[in-house]
Amino acid sequence: MSTTARKLRVGIVGGGFMGRVHGRSALVAGAQIVGAVGSSPERAEAAAEASGAERGFATLDELLAADIDLVHVCTPNNTHLPVTLQALEAGKHVICEKPLATSAKDATGLLAAALEAGRVATVPFVYRYHPMVRELRTRIAEGEAGQITSLHGSYLQDWLAGENDQNWRVDDAAGGPSRAFADIGSHWCDLTEFVTGDRIADVSAQTRTIRPNRGGAEVRTEDLATAQFRTAAGVVGTVVVSQVAAGRKNRLYLEVSGTESSFGFDQEDPDRLWVGRRAASQLLTRDPDTLSPPAARINRLPAGHAQGYQDAFDSFVADTYAAALDGDHPDGLPDFAAGARSAHLVDAVLRSAAADGAWTTVEN
């Protein structure tokens, strides 16, 4: 993470939960949050207060006309395309929440627009920024797993388990044709491909809507999805994704099984990494004195001081700002190519589920 005397000047579009998360990370990274835009002109000041911005702007046009370097896009999914395009056309760097767009075609278009504009454009797949994830990635790259034989895991939440639980993401007009997989399954797939360096090539998936009506409105997006897959290297795997799993708040779990060692990472217990071996297993604890250099780079706290989700987000934002300020591209920074890749995976899952689980090739 680079340091510089010049403060990056940023704007935040959206004042909800993610706007607050982005705002905190922006301040921790030393940026000046010039302004924020809400869901309406009347919500401008509320968005500014939520995100820590100096003032609210009534419209995106007004924010982009201000002296800012980078825009955080924290709006509903169906607005990512127009807001991000407008920011890129105005010459701004962009951090856009995932999913990058509600279709693979639009996500690919945003990647092309970012490349043409020559701007830094990133997507917050922030679980890459847990030090023990980098430790896992380093050990796999060094061959410690031996031959990887299988990949499996889940991402489970319960925040939509109740019959009256509601959110804009449930509405496919705002959230897009996929909900659970696009929202959280995308994180699991990105993390799996990131740590293994291997890509999911084909999927056989099924989706299910447990609550077909919420608040009197028809629900057309999935509450859960399961998929089996095979990778480009021939590794087989499975994943379960659910937003209706009672008792699970935000449990992303990934296990990589190998002939020499296996590894297990649990996002709800991110300071530890399970290493399984035939003779003996061990539980590694995050300790800056023993971490590999890639993991130590993003370590923020001494051993024994829990480092979690917001810390990971802070590191992601700091890396994005370093890229914008210095032309640096820190290792592991998830850019719009990762966002477009994720959109193609979601598309393959939906196409497979619509075809009764038929094996479907990921097109990107």
C-alpha positions, 0 to 999 in steps of 0.5 A: 500500500503506497503512501503519498503527500497528495490526498485523493479527492473522492465522491461517493454515490449512495448513502446506504450500508455500503456507502458507509463502509466505503466512506470509512475506508476512504477516510482511513486511506487518507482521502478527502471525501468531497461530496456524496449523492443520495437516492434523491436530491432530498437525500443528499445531506443524509448520504453525506452524513452516512459516508462522512462526506463534506457535503451532499450534492443534489445530482451526479452531474454536480458531483462529477463537476466538482474537483474529484479524482475518483467515484465510489459507486454504491447504488442499486445494481441496475444503476451501476452501468449508467453511473459508472459510464458517466463517471468514466466519461468524466475522466474519473477513476471508479470503485463500483460495487458488485455485481459490476452490472446485471448482465454479462454483456453490460459488465463486459462493456464497462470493462471495455469503457474503463480500458478505453478511458485509461482509468483505474476501475476496481470491484470490491472482492474484498475477501482477497484482502484477509492476510490468511487468504494471501497465506493460503494463496502463497502456499498453494502457489508454492505447491504445498497442496500437492495436486489439488483434488477438489474444491468445496464450500459455501456462502451462507446468510440468514438475513432474508430467511423470514417471510416478511424480510425485504430489500431492494435486492429482492426486486429483479428490476433493481437487483438483476436476474440473480440475487443470492449467487450474484450477491454472495456466490460471486465472492466465493467464486472469485476467492476460489479462483484467486487462491488457486489460480485456476478458473471454473470452466463448466457448471451444473447448477440449480436455484430455488426461491424459498419465499416466492412472495415477500410483502405481497410482491412476487419474487423472481430471484433465487434465495439459494443456489447450488452448483457443481463445477469443474475447472480448466485444470480438471479439478472438481468442486461444489458450492452452496449459496444461501440467504435463507440459512437460519443462524448463518450471518455471513459464513463464507467457507472454502476448502481446498483439498490436495494430495499433500495438504488441504486448507480451510478458510472461514470468513467468520474466523478470518485470523485462522487457516486450517492446514490438514495433512495425513500425518497431522493437521494444524491451525495457523493463526495470523501472526505478522512474524510468521506470515509470508510476504504477500500476507504480511503486506496487508496485515494491519494489526499485531497478532492476537488483535482480530482483523476482519471485514472492514480491515479487508475493505480498508486494504482494498481501498488503499490499494485502489488509491495507490493505483490511482495516485501512483500508477501502481497495480498492487498484487491481487487488486480486483479490477473490472476484469474480475467484475466482468469475469464474475458476471459471466459466472453468474450468467452460466449458473442462471443458464444451467439452472434454467436448463435443469442443471445441464452442464454449461460452459462459462463463456469468459 
